[in-house]
């Protein structure tokens, strides 16, 4: 494959494609947070933080405001103790949060649901959110002036076939729309443009791949994705209903968030369809976040196949290649503003993998984010010309002096790469032997092995 890079032709800025979900917490210790700083991780989205029910301490509304009958205007009604520690550690690491206003997923809701019901009083719930923001941005209740920008209302309220099977929202669509409307209007009235309010963290657009022609998408049908469960058919109903409601009621929205557990190419198609949906509803220029994604645990039938694949790939160089491919592809082929990988937790989870659960050492997967961080620090994306081959991606950046190119091969075959890069540039590999370490590679011609990442820079 021939790759040509024009470092004198910038095509945009390198966006925040390497943000993460919950950070690498060790209890209340931030001893691993320097890895966020080292990789220039721009944001950590706070959802599912601390484990089941938010560890009964972190972030969730029920953990901060424990008695809904209490007076929401009084400081003593709030318990910020552990969330303060978390937020302070993130700010010290120069990795501000995307703060999810809502609750942690309840995976055993079918036995009993506790916290995922609609608020008893939407206006009061909105005022509780207001005071949380005042605590972190305006110093209320012995708080801080952190200037946190992103406040996301709820998470995946469409995550189920219907209202009774939903592990994130035991209410109707209409109840959610009303809650969003009341909360968004109140928060923007209180804080204006000093914050960004959005949502609703939809489960995504994977339904379009079941019948791409129906949705005007030029893409082959993906038979591996989970379409037969009935959940997929529910997503577009939620999304269309949400935008119809906020447009009718003039409810504010600063960003729209969505999730994907598809492969790289399918996720790009989903992002492009997301752009079509926003345009259809009159929100063509709305900021978007794919703030939960993981292409190592890919939607499959049966679901156990996805879990098996996640276990096999946990933290491996192949996982690093998949992550780097996703970040490059979404930077080049979509308008998505922010990506948050799910996630940077520490522990033996198929949805993590950035850190070894026993040694706590960063894995090859982490180093793919560090590699993207090098391009992010340079700032400007430059033109890269090459014939697209399935699984192979390249992204180049410059700050006007320094130059860097990130290559990722998530495919099954080794690729011979020829470039117009200067032979004096150095190469750093992520593979079975190296974690973004110097490699003896000729930048003009080299083999990009399957399941590997290569960063070439001067």
ABEGO torsion letter per residue (X at the ends): XBBBBBAABBAEBBBBAABBBBBBBBEABAAAAAAAAAAGBABBBBBGBGEBGGGGABGBAAAABABAABBAABAAABBAAAAAAAAAAAAAAGBBBBBBBEBBBBAAAAABBAAABBBABAAAAAAAAAAAAAAAAAGBGGBBBAGBABBBBEBGAABEABAAABAABBBBAAAAAAAAAAAAAAAAAAAEAABBBBOAGBAEAAAAAABAAAAGBBBBBBAABBAAAGAAAAAAAAAAAAAAAAAAAGBBBABBBBBBABBAAAAAAAAAAAAAAAAAAGAAABBBBBABBBAABBBBOBAAAAAAAAAAABGBAAAAAAAAAAAAAAAAABABABBBBOBABBEBBAABGABBAAAGBBBAAAAAAAAAAAAAAAGBBBBBBBBBBBGBBBBBBBAGABBBBBBBBABABBBBBBBABBAABBBBBBBAABBGBBBBBBAABBBBBBGBBBBBBX
